[in-house]
Amino acid sequence: MKFLVFLTSSFPPPPFSSSSSSASPPSPHPSPPSPSRGQWGNKIEFVLSVAGEIIGLGNVWRFPYLCYKNGGGAFFIPYLIFLFACGIPVFFLETALGQYTSQGGITCWRMICPLFEGVGFATQVIVALLNVYYIVVLAWAIFYLSNSFTWDLPWASCNNTWNTGRQCRERGNSSINQRLNATSPVIEFWERRVLRISSGIDQIGSLNTDLVICLAVAWVVCYFCIWKGVKSTGKVVYFTATFPYIMLVVLLIRGVTLPGAYLGIQFYLYPDLGRLSDPQVWMDAGTQIFFSYAICLGCLTALGSYNKYNNNCYRDCLSLCFLNSGTSFIAGFAIFSILGFMAFEQNVPISEVAESGPGLAFIAYPRAVSMMPFSPLWACCFFIMICFLGLDSQFVCVESLVTSMVDMYPSTFRRKNRRELFILLIAVISFLLGLIMLTEGGMYIFQLFDYYAASGMCLLFVAVFETVCIAWIYGADRFYDNIEDMIGYRPGPVIKYCWLFFTPATCLGTFAFSLIKYTPLKYNNEYTYPWWGYGLGWILALSSMMCIPLFAAVKIYYTPGTLKERLTFLCTPSLDLPKSKLEQEKLLAIFAADGDSLCQKAPPTKDGYFPVDEKESHC
């Protein structure tokens, strides 16, 4: 029997190695993950899964509105600057890191730099909070979709039990309604039928049973999309990631053929270069990049970890980034052509009908489709698109959390049915926590989660430490060597310099600006939260950001030695990481120098291994 020994004498021991000193060191070559972990069946499954995650609701309801709000076509200038300075570099960093380490969002950072393991925990805290509230949007969309299968849409008239009678006006613009103290049926359907909203966060009220059923349906569908890991996810995304594009094209064609569509498109694209002097425009561009590219959430790392080691992740990342931004741009035409039609029909300016976020999906767009011929058809198309956009992003976020925990405790969760039960546990807990957002005061809590838990501030903070860890501690050149070992060539130096300088500086500056320009949340620009409401919001925000310094402090405290020895120890990457060809050549050179003096008859090594029994037989 032959034993293979890899020479690692020139490398320090791994900081947190669970194996004893007598255990055989790991192979320098990337061995394929164990079958229990799984891999994508092919490249298409990976690409569609990432596309489904990053191309979500923000592309439809946030990006077009930001263009209109921040100078139309002029908004593309700061958007593209942030895209190339932050978006693409961090997107590629996280995907390549997952592929290189074959680990989830926590253990990958433990292997790269144990001192910054808190970065992984920070991303998973954000994802865990995101899993609770993001799927509530999906529940709303399912409820609207179920109410679209009727010829007379329930939000198109004032003859329903939830309407306020004379205060409800089916026609008329918002200015007239405001002067007459009246509301539109679409607003009353949203606030009085769907949300049943109370007067404040301190008036929680009762649950909306209809929404509870919709939320349960959403979680059941999400569970069965990922319960078998990448085997099930990779097949589901063939439909869930492509079908929204069909709906988007249908809505785009319908929108641009409506009267008044050009008004909306003009407001969407007409450049106002004077807006570029407003710092808030740049802040909006930066946060939009982080939102729409799903960076600093650990999702890209988890998805990349199921790639084959030699997959060309660089080419995939560039293609996906351009696809994402292109989808946002095209979605703007579909949305603003509809809003232009609505403004034309009501004879009001675009500013009175333009909405962002849930206001666009559940107020502005339903109002627009109610004015079209065959309105139920277009309502169904729109809410089906919203459902699939939300579903993709949701189950990938859950998969990210599951992958991180399973990779931390593989012996526990990779046994028969353990992983499926763990996913079920996450789904049940998230469902129960999400119920509070389906109460009469639930919308106020939802807004707190949306404004603080997964805010641009948190994502920017995490991005600074991600890039500093890879570029300055692990080493940008070293990571480029690893990437070259995976894909066969070195990417251009631009991304490396972004990791070193532009990305951390841009993220840090934008983070500081977000703190300086911070304004407390107001629901609907009217309702002011009580002090404890804002306190809850900041707890949500700090729960992720504090993971990084806290975990670093704990590790430094419990590591023996002087401060310098501790930092050196905690900044040393694990030897379990695959070795690049350059590292292997250095090891072979050391071996050759020592081996010549020990035994001239020893046969040459092959791929960094040396057959011990053959060496002994020749010596």
N, C-alpha and C positions, 0 to 999 in steps of 0.2 A: 504494500500500500504506500502510495506516495503522498507526502505532505508538501503543501506549497507555502512558502514563507515570503512575505513582502517586507522589504527593508525600509523601515521608517525611522531610522535612528536620528536623522537630521531634523525631525519635526518634534515639537513639544507634545506631551500627552494631551489628550482632549480634556478640557476643563471639567466636564461633567460626564465622564464616561462611567457607565454602569457596569462595565465588564472589569474583571480583575486584570492584574498585570500579566498573568500567565495566559490569558485568553489570546487567541490568534487575532492579529490586527486585521482590519477590513481590507478588502481588495481595493487597489487604486482605481480600478476600472469600473465604470458604471454598470452594475448588474441590474437586470430588470427587476421591477418591484415584484414582491411575492404575489401569486395569483389571488390571494385573499384581498389584496388592496385594489387590484383592477387597473385597467388602462382603457383609454378610448378605443373603440373598435377601428376608427380611422380618423383622419384629419378633419373630415367634414363634421363629425360629431363634436369635436372640440371647438371648431370655428362657430358652429351654430349655437353651442351652449354659451360661449362668450358673447356672441351677438345678441342672444336672448337676454343676457344679463345687462349689458350696457345700453341696449336700445329699448328704453322703457318709457314710462309715462312722462319723464322730464323732456324727452325729445318732442312730445306732442303738446304738452300743456305749459312748459316753462320756457324753452328756447325761443319759440316764435314771439311770445309776449316780451321777452327781454330785448329782442331785436327792435320791436316797435317802441318800447319804452326808452331805449338807450341810443336812439339816433339812427334806426333803420339799418341800412347797409353799412354805416360807419361803425356799428357794433362789431362787425366782422374783424376789424383791425385789432382791438384788444383780445377778441376771442381767439384769433389765429396766433397771436403772440403767446398767450397762455397755453394754447394747444401744443405748440412746438417747444416751449420752454418748460412746461410742467406736465401736460397731459400725456403726450407720447412717451417721454422719458420714464415717468413713474409707471405708466401702463406696461411698458416693456420690462422695466426692472422687476415688477411683481410677477409677471408671467414667466420670465426667464428664471427667477429665483425658485418658483414652484417646480419648474421642469428640471432644474439642476439638482435640487435637493430631494425631489419626489416626496415632499412633506407638505402638510397643511399650513395654515396661517400662523401657528404658534411655534411648532417644532422647527420650522425652517429658520426662524430667527434664533432659536436656541442653538442650532448647529452653526450658523454663520457667526454669531457674536452673542454669547450668553448674557452679556451685560445688557443687551437691548432686547431681551426676550419679552419685556413689557410692551414693545411695539406690537407683537403678535397678540397679546392679551387685549391691548387697546382696540385693535381692529375687530376682535371678536365680541367685545362689549358693544361696540357700535352696531355690529351685525345682529346681535341678540336683541337689542332695542329696536332695530329696524324690522326684524321679523315680527315683532308684536304689533306695530302700528301700520306698516306698509300694506299688509294684507287687508286691512280695514277698507282701503280704497277699492280693493278687488270685491269686497262684499257690497259696497255701494254700487259698483258697476253691475254686479250680478242682479241686484235688486232693480236697477233701471232697465236692464235687459229683459228681465221677467215681466216688466210693465210695458215693454215695447211691442208685445205681440197682441196688439189691439188696434183697431182702425182709428179710434179716437184716443190719442195719447193722453194720459191722465194729467200731464202738466200743461196741456194746451187750452184748458178751459177752467172756468171758475165755478163749475157746477158739482163740485165734489165735497164730501163731508169735512175735509180738512181746510177748505177755503174759508176766508173771512167775510164772505158776502159782498157787501157794497164796496169794501176796501180793495177787493180784487178786481183788477182791470186787465182784460185779455189783450187789449191794444194800447198803444201810447208808449212814448219813450220814457226813460228813467227820470228825466227832468220834470215832465208833467206829473208822473206818479209821485215824485217827491213833493211837489207843490200841493197836490191833492191828498197827501198822506195816504197814498194807495200803494199796493204791491202788485206784482205780476203773478200769474198762476204758476210759472216755472219756479219762481223764488219761494212761493208758498208750498209747492210740492217738495222742494229741497229742504226747507226749514221746518215745515209743520208735518209733513208726511214721512220723509226719510229720517231726518235728524231728530224731529220733535224737540227742538233745541230749547233749553231753559234760559233763564236770565243771567246765569253765571256759573262758574266752576263750582261754587259752593252749593249749587242746586243740582245734585247728581240725578235725582229722579229714578225712574224705572227703566228697565231694559226694553228695547224695541225687538219684539219677538221675531218679526220678519227678518231683520238684519242679523239676528243670532243664527237663524237658519242659513242665511246666505254666507255668513262667516264660516259656519261648520262645513258647508259645501266646498268653500274655497280651500279649507285646510285638508279635507278628504282628498280633493283633486291633487293638491300640492304633495301630500304624503305619498300617493301612489305614483307620482312622477319621479320620485327619488328613492323609494324604499329599497330598491335593489342596487343603489349606487349608480355608477356610470353606465352600467348595463341598461338600466331603465331610462336614466336621464338622456343618454346618447340617442335613444330611439325616439323619445318624446319630442325632442327639440326639432326633429325633422318637420314636424307639423307646427308646433307652437312658435317657433322662431321665424317661420316663413309665411304663415297665414296672415299675420298683421300687415305684411307688405302688400298682400293682395287687397286687403281692406283699405289700406292707405292709398293705393293706386285708384281704387274705385271711388273713394271720397274725393281724391284730387281731381279726377276727371269730372265728377259731378260738380265740384265746387267752382272750377274755372269756367264752366258753362252757364253759371247762374248770372242773372243781371246784377250789376254792381260789384262783381268779383274783382274787377280791376281796381276799385277803390281800396279794398282791403290789401291787395298785393302792393299797391303804391305806398300805403302807410307802412307796410312790412319792410320794404326795401329802400325807400327814398332816404338817401344819406343826409344826416345832419351832423357835419363834422364838428360843429361847435360843442356837441355833447361830449366829445372826447376830453374836454378840459375838466369834466366832472369826475372826481376820483371814484364816485359810486359806480360809474359805468365800468371801470376796470375791476372793481370788487365783484360786480355781478358777473363779469366775464370769467374771472378766476373761479368763483364758486360753481358756476355752471359747468366748467370743465371737470371739476372734481365730482360733481353730482352725476353727470351724464356718462363718465368713464368708469364709474364704480371703483375708483382707486382708493387705497387706504381702507378697504373693507375686508381684505383677505380673500375675497372671492376669486380674483384673478390668480392668486397663488394656488388656491385649492384646485381650480380648473387646470392650471398649467402642470400641476403635480401628477396628473393622470396622463400626460403626454409621454411618448417614447423619448428616450434621452436625446436622440439625434433629430428630433423634429425641428424644422426651421421656424422657431418661434418669432424670430425677428421679422421675417416676411409676413407671418400671420398677424403680428401686432400692428404693423403699418397698414395692412389691408383693413383690419377691423377698425382702426382709428378713423381712417378716411370714410369707411362705410357708416360709422356712427355719426360723424359730423355731416356727411351728405344726407343721411336720413333726417337729421334735425332741420337742415335747410329745406328739403322737399316738404317735410311736414308743415313748415311755415306757410307754404303756398296752399296746402289743403285747408289749413285752419283759417287763415286770413281771407281766403276767397269766400268762405262761408260767412265770416264776420262782415265782410264788405257787402255781401248780399243782404244780411240782416240790417245793416246800417242804411242801405239803399231802400229797403222795404219800409223802414220806420222813419226815414228821412231825418236821421240824426248823425252826428259825427262818429267816426270809428271809436273815439275815446270813450263813448258811452256804452259800447258793447264789448270792448276788449277786456278780457279777464285773464287771470293766470291761475295755475294750480287747479284745485277742485272747482273753483268758480267757473273755469272754462269748460271742464268736462261735464259738470252737473247743473250749470245754469245757462251759460252763453250758448253752448252747442245744442242742448235740448231745445232751447228757445228758437234757434235757427232752423232745426229740422222740422219743428212744428209748422213752419211757414212754407215748407216745400210740398210739392205734390208727392204722394206715396210716402208720407213722412214716417210711418212705422218701419218701412224698409231701410231708410237711411239711419234711423235711430238704432235699429238692430245692427247694421254694419258698424256704426261708430262704437257701440258698447261692446260688441264682440272683439273689436280691435283693442279697446281698453282692457278687456278681460285677459286677453292673451299677452299683451304687453306687461301687465302686472304679474301674471302667473309666471312667466319666464324669470323675471327678476326675483320674485319671491322664492321659488324653489331652488334657485342657484344660491341665494343667500342662506337658506337653510342648509343646503349641501356644504357650503363653506364652513358653517359652524360645526356640522357633524364631522366633516373631514378633519378639522383641527382637533376635536376631542378624541376621535378614533386613533389618530396618529400619536396623540399623547399617551394613550393607554391601549396599545394594540392588542395586548394579551387579554384584555378585558372585553373589548368590543368586537374583535374579529372572530369570536366564536359563533357557533350556529345561532342565527336569529337575534343575536345581541344587538347588532347594528340596527336592524329593523325596529326592535323594541325601543332603542334609544331615540330614533327618529320619531316614533310615536309619542314618546315622553315629551320631546321638545314641542311637538305639534299640540299636544294637550295643554301643556303649561302656557304656551304662547296664546292658544285659543282662550284660556281662562283669563289671562292678563288682558287680552284684547277686549273682553266683554265690557270693561268699564268705558270703553270708547263708543259703545253702542247704547249708552244711557242718554238721558235727556241733556246731561252736561258733558257727554263724551266728546263732543267736538272741541271743547275748550282743552281737554286733555290731549286729544289728537294734535292740536296745534302746538302744544308745548313740546311733544315728542318731535314733531317735524321741525320746529324752530331751534331746538337745543340739542336733542339726542344725536342726530346725524347731521348737524349743521356744518357749513363750510369751515367754521372755526375749528371744529374737532378734526376734520379731514386735513386741513392745512397743517395743523400741529403735528399730526402723525407723519405727514409727508416729509417734514423737515428732518425728523429722526430717521426715517427710512433711507433717505438719500445720504445723510451724514454717515450712517452706519455702513452702507455699502461702499460709498465712494472714499471715505476718509479712514475708516477703521479696518474693514475687510480689504479694501483697496479696489479702486476702479479698474486699474490695469489687471489685477488678479481676476476680477469678475469678468473682464473682457476675455481673458485667457480661457475661463470656464465656458463662456459663450462660444468662443471659437472652437473649443473642443466639442461642443454640442452640434453646432450648425455648419462647421467646416470653414468658416471665414470670420474675420473681425468686422463688425459693423463700423460705419463711419465714426470718426472721433467726435462728432457733434453731440451725440447722446452722452458720451463719457464726460464731456465738458459741462453739459447740463447737470449731470449728477454731481459734479464737483463744485460748481459755482452757481449757475443760473437758477436751477430748480430750488435748492435750499434758500437762496437769497430772495427769490420771488415769493416763495411760500411764506417765509418768515416776514417779509414786508407786508404781504397781504394779510397775514394773521394779525400783525400789530395794528394795521389799519382797521381791521374788523373790530378789534377791541376799542380803539379810539372812537370809531363811529358807531359803537353799539347803541342801539335803541331798544328799549323793552318791547316785548311782543304785545300787540293789540289785536284782538280778534275783530276782523272786519273793519279795522282802523277805527273802531269805536270803543269796544269793551276793554277796560283796563283790568288786568288780573290783580288779585290781592297779593300782598307781600309774600305769603307762603307759596303762592303759585309760581312766582318768579324764582323763589328759593328751590322749588322742586325742579324747575327748568335747569337751573345751574347745577344741581346735583346730577341730573342726567348728562349734562355736558362734561362735567369734571370726572364722572365715573369712568370715562374712557381715557381722557387726557392724563389723569393722575396715575394710570397704570404704569406709564413709562418711567417716571422718576421713582415711584414707590418700589417697583420690582428691581430697579438698578440699585437703590439704597439697600434693600434687603439682601441682595446677592453680595454686595460689597461687605456688608456687615458680617455675614456668615462665612465668608471665604477667609481661610487663614492666611497669615503672612503680612508683610508690610503693605502699605497702600499701593506702592508701585507694583509689588508682586501680585496683589489682588487684581489690579486693573489689567496687568499683562495676562494673567490667568483667565480673566473673564472676557478678554478681547481676542482670545485665541480660538479660531474655528475648530470644529470637531474633525477628527481624523476619519470619521465615517463619511465625510463628503467625498465625492468622486474626485480623483486627481486628474488635472489636465495633463496633456502630453508634455508641456514644459516642465511641470513638477516631476513627472515620471523620469524625464531625461536627467534632471538634477540628481534624483535618487540613484539612477543607474550609473551616473558618473562617480558618485561617492562610493557605490559598491565596487565599481571597476578599480578605483584607486586602492581600496582596502583588499579587494579580492586577489589582486595580482601578487600581493605580498604573502597571502595566505596559501594560495594554491594556484599554480600555473596550469594545472590540468582541468580545472573546472570548466564545464561546458557553458556556452553563453546563455544568458537568461532569455526568456521569451515573454514579451509583454509585461515586463516588470516582475515576473515570478521566477523563483529559482527552485528547482527540484532538489530537496535536501538530500535525499538518499543518493542521487547521482553525484552531488558535490562530494559527499563523504566517500563514495566509492572511488573517486578520482584523487582523493587527497591521501 
